[in-house]
Amino acid sequence: MAHPSQLGFQDAASPVMEELLHFHDHALMIVFLISTLVLYIIVAMVSTKLTNKYILDSQEIEIVWTILPAVILVLIALPSLRILYLMDEINDPHLTIKAMGHQWYWSYEYTDYENLGFDSYMIPTQDLTPGQFRLLEADHRMVVPMESPIRVLVSAEDVLHSWAVPALGVKMDGVPGRLNQTAFIASRPGVFYGQCSEICGANHSFMPIVVEAVPLEHFENWSSLMLEDA
């Protein structure tokens, strides 16, 4: 859950998000080293009074500043590609949920069940109870079992939307007439918040996404109650 004045990412709640956090630290370390080196060179050049007007070129320097950036790019690309393939890999999902974006709410359909689906609207500010978060609470949460591979099929009814939950490391565009898919594994129980991440109209900021990860037994009880009420 994000909080005011936060500088870092949310706590990871899925294996993919943990990998993304490690990659962020890896890339940030490289950026810091490059920035420090460039700053040192600039300060050294500005502060020194020594010049050499006879050097027209330097083959050694050109080799270094050609090979070194290539090596740095490889060090960034290899872990990046690994995570990219991990994010696209969907192996034997235990549950498939279809998330459909509308102006301006989400609808969810649990395709493994015959008649389990609902619309999810933002709870207005005046209806919030103590402890709830403004612009992030929904009247119906997307409940999933923890430690199980979940596949989410994302599409849209009208305009472009984007289904994103930062703590789970997922973000997938919902395109009208097209079915995209993403997957995640919630590694711990909890309530994870997201929002539509594609500008979709006047009430774009009023499309929260709330994913609740619970133990399998609790999920089975919840799904049974939902089917009875359907």
C-alpha positions as CSV (number, residue, x, y, z in Angstrom):
1,M,0.0,0.0,0.0
2,A,1.4,3.4,-1.0
3,H,1.6,6.1,1.7
4,P,2.3,9.9,1.7
5,S,5.9,10.9,1.0
6,Q,6.9,7.4,-0.1
7,L,10.0,7.3,-2.2
8,G,10.3,3.6,-3.0
9,F,8.0,1.0,-4.4
10,Q,5.2,-0.8,-2.6
11,D,6.1,-4.0,-0.8
12,A,6.2,-6.9,-3.2
13,A,3.4,-9.4,-3.0
14,S,4.3,-11.7,-5.9
15,P,7.5,-13.4,-7.1
16,V,7.6,-11.2,-10.3
17,M,7.4,-8.0,-8.3
18,E,10.3,-9.2,-6.1
19,E,12.3,-9.7,-9.3
20,L,11.3,-6.2,-10.5
21,L,12.5,-4.7,-7.3
22,H,15.9,-6.4,-7.5
23,F,16.2,-5.3,-11.1
24,H,15.4,-1.7,-10.1
25,D,18.2,-1.8,-7.5
26,H,20.6,-3.3,-10.1
27,A,19.8,-0.6,-12.7
28,L,19.9,2.2,-10.2
29,M,23.3,1.1,-9.0
30,I,24.6,1.3,-12.6
31,V,23.0,4.7,-13.1
32,F,24.5,6.0,-9.9
33,L,28.0,4.8,-10.8
34,I,27.8,6.4,-14.3
35,S,26.4,9.7,-12.9
36,T,29.2,9.8,-10.3
37,L,31.9,9.2,-13.0
38,V,30.4,11.9,-15.3
39,L,30.2,14.4,-12.5
40,Y,33.8,13.7,-11.5
41,I,35.0,14.2,-15.1
42,I,33.0,17.5,-15.4
43,V,34.4,18.9,-12.1
44,A,37.9,17.8,-13.0
45,M,37.7,19.4,-16.4
46,V,36.3,22.7,-15.1
47,S,38.6,23.0,-12.1
48,T,41.9,22.1,-13.8
49,K,44.1,24.7,-15.5
50,L,46.1,22.1,-17.5
51,T,45.5,21.8,-21.2
52,N,47.2,19.8,-24.0
53,K,46.7,21.4,-27.4
54,Y,48.7,18.7,-29.2
55,I,46.3,15.8,-28.7
56,L,44.0,15.6,-31.7
57,D,42.6,12.1,-31.1
58,S,43.1,9.1,-28.9
59,Q,42.5,5.6,-30.2
60,E,42.5,4.2,-26.6
61,I,39.9,6.5,-25.3
62,E,37.6,5.9,-28.3
63,I,37.9,2.1,-27.8
64,V,37.0,2.5,-24.1
65,W,34.0,4.7,-24.6
66,T,32.7,2.3,-27.3
67,I,33.2,-1.0,-25.5
68,L,32.3,0.2,-21.9
69,P,28.7,1.4,-22.9
70,A,28.1,-1.8,-24.7
71,V,29.1,-3.9,-21.7
72,I,26.9,-1.7,-19.5
73,L,23.9,-2.2,-21.8
74,V,24.5,-6.0,-21.7
75,L,24.5,-5.9,-17.9
76,I,21.1,-4.2,-18.0
77,A,19.6,-6.2,-20.9
78,L,20.2,-9.7,-19.6
79,P,18.3,-9.5,-16.3
80,S,15.7,-7.3,-18.0
81,L,15.0,-9.9,-20.7
82,R,14.8,-12.7,-18.0
83,I,12.1,-10.8,-16.1
84,L,10.3,-10.0,-19.4
85,Y,10.0,-13.7,-20.2
86,L,8.9,-14.5,-16.6
87,M,6.1,-11.9,-16.9
88,D,4.9,-13.5,-20.1
89,E,5.1,-17.1,-18.9
90,I,1.7,-18.6,-17.9
91,N,1.9,-22.2,-16.8
92,D,-1.2,-24.2,-15.7
93,P,-3.2,-21.4,-14.1
94,H,-5.4,-22.6,-11.2
95,L,-8.0,-19.9,-11.8
96,T,-8.9,-17.7,-14.7
97,I,-10.6,-14.3,-14.3
98,K,-11.8,-12.0,-17.0
99,A,-11.5,-8.3,-16.2
100,M,-13.5,-6.0,-18.4
101,G,-13.0,-2.2,-18.3
102,H,-15.9,0.1,-18.7
103,Q,-16.4,3.9,-18.3
104,W,-15.9,4.0,-15.4
105,Y,-15.9,0.7,-13.5
106,W,-14.6,-2.9,-13.8
107,S,-16.5,-6.1,-14.2
108,Y,-15.1,-9.5,-13.2
109,E,-16.1,-12.9,-14.5
110,Y,-14.7,-16.1,-13.0
111,T,-14.6,-18.3,-16.1
112,D,-14.0,-21.5,-14.2
113,Y,-17.5,-21.1,-12.6
114,E,-20.8,-21.2,-14.4
115,N,-22.3,-18.1,-12.9
116,L,-19.8,-16.1,-10.9
117,G,-19.3,-12.5,-11.9
118,F,-19.9,-9.0,-10.6
119,D,-19.3,-5.3,-11.3
120,S,-16.8,-3.4,-9.1
121,Y,-17.5,0.3,-8.6
122,M,-15.5,2.8,-6.5
123,I,-17.0,3.6,-3.1
124,P,-17.8,7.4,-3.0
125,T,-15.9,9.4,-0.4
126,Q,-19.0,10.2,1.7
127,D,-19.7,6.4,2.0
128,L,-16.2,5.4,3.3
129,T,-15.8,4.0,6.8
130,P,-12.9,4.6,9.1
131,G,-9.8,2.8,7.8
132,Q,-10.8,2.8,4.2
133,F,-8.8,4.7,1.5
134,R,-10.2,7.5,-0.6
135,L,-10.4,6.7,-4.4
136,L,-9.1,3.2,-3.8
137,E,-11.9,1.2,-2.3
138,A,-14.4,-0.8,-4.4
139,D,-17.8,-2.2,-3.4
140,H,-16.7,-5.6,-4.7
141,R,-13.2,-7.0,-4.4
142,M,-11.6,-9.4,-6.8
143,V,-10.9,-12.3,-4.4
144,V,-8.2,-14.8,-5.3
145,P,-6.5,-17.7,-3.5
146,M,-3.0,-17.0,-2.4
147,E,0.0,-19.1,-3.6
148,S,-1.9,-20.1,-6.7
149,P,-1.2,-19.1,-10.3
150,I,-3.9,-16.7,-11.4
151,R,-4.5,-15.8,-15.1
152,V,-6.3,-12.5,-15.8
153,L,-7.9,-11.9,-19.2
154,V,-8.1,-8.2,-19.8
155,S,-10.3,-6.4,-22.3
156,A,-12.5,-3.3,-22.5
157,E,-16.1,-2.5,-23.5
158,D,-15.7,1.0,-24.8
159,V,-12.3,2.7,-24.8
160,L,-8.7,1.8,-23.8
161,H,-8.3,0.9,-20.1
162,S,-5.4,-0.7,-18.2
163,W,-5.6,-3.2,-15.3
164,A,-2.7,-2.5,-13.0
165,V,-1.8,-3.6,-9.4
166,P,1.7,-2.4,-8.5
167,A,2.2,-4.7,-5.5
168,L,1.6,-7.7,-7.7
169,G,3.8,-6.5,-10.5
170,V,1.0,-6.7,-13.1
171,K,-0.2,-4.1,-15.7
172,M,-2.1,-5.1,-18.8
173,D,-3.9,-2.9,-21.3
174,G,-7.6,-3.5,-22.0
175,V,-8.3,-2.9,-25.7
176,P,-11.9,-3.1,-27.1
177,G,-12.2,-6.2,-29.3
178,R,-8.9,-7.7,-28.1
179,L,-8.3,-10.1,-25.3
180,N,-4.9,-9.7,-23.5
181,Q,-3.7,-11.9,-20.7
182,T,-1.4,-11.6,-17.7
183,A,-0.7,-13.8,-14.7
184,F,0.4,-13.5,-11.1
185,I,0.9,-15.4,-7.9
186,A,0.0,-13.7,-4.6
187,S,2.7,-14.8,-2.3
188,R,1.0,-13.6,0.9
189,P,-2.6,-12.8,2.1
190,G,-3.7,-9.2,1.9
191,V,-5.6,-6.5,0.1
192,F,-3.7,-4.9,-2.9
193,Y,-4.8,-1.8,-4.6
194,G,-4.5,-0.6,-8.1
195,Q,-6.1,1.8,-10.5
196,C,-6.9,2.1,-14.2
197,S,-3.6,3.2,-15.7
198,E,-4.8,4.4,-19.1
199,I,-6.5,7.7,-19.5
200,C,-10.1,6.7,-20.4
201,G,-12.2,9.8,-19.9
202,A,-13.5,12.2,-17.3
203,N,-13.8,9.7,-14.5
204,H,-10.5,7.9,-15.2
205,S,-9.3,8.4,-11.7
206,F,-12.4,6.8,-10.2
207,M,-11.7,3.2,-11.4
208,P,-10.0,1.5,-8.5
209,I,-8.8,-2.1,-8.6
210,V,-8.9,-4.1,-5.3
211,V,-7.5,-7.6,-5.2
212,E,-7.9,-9.6,-2.0
213,A,-5.7,-12.6,-1.6
214,V,-6.9,-15.2,0.9
215,P,-6.2,-18.8,1.8
216,L,-7.8,-21.4,-0.5
217,E,-10.3,-22.5,2.1
218,H,-11.6,-18.9,2.5
219,F,-11.7,-18.5,-1.3
220,E,-13.9,-21.7,-1.6
221,N,-16.2,-20.4,1.1
222,W,-16.4,-17.0,-0.6
223,S,-17.1,-18.5,-4.0
224,S,-19.9,-20.7,-2.6
225,L,-21.6,-17.7,-1.0
226,M,-21.3,-15.8,-4.2
227,L,-22.9,-18.6,-6.2
228,E,-25.7,-18.9,-3.7
229,D,-26.5,-15.2,-4.1
230,A,-26.3,-15.3,-7.9
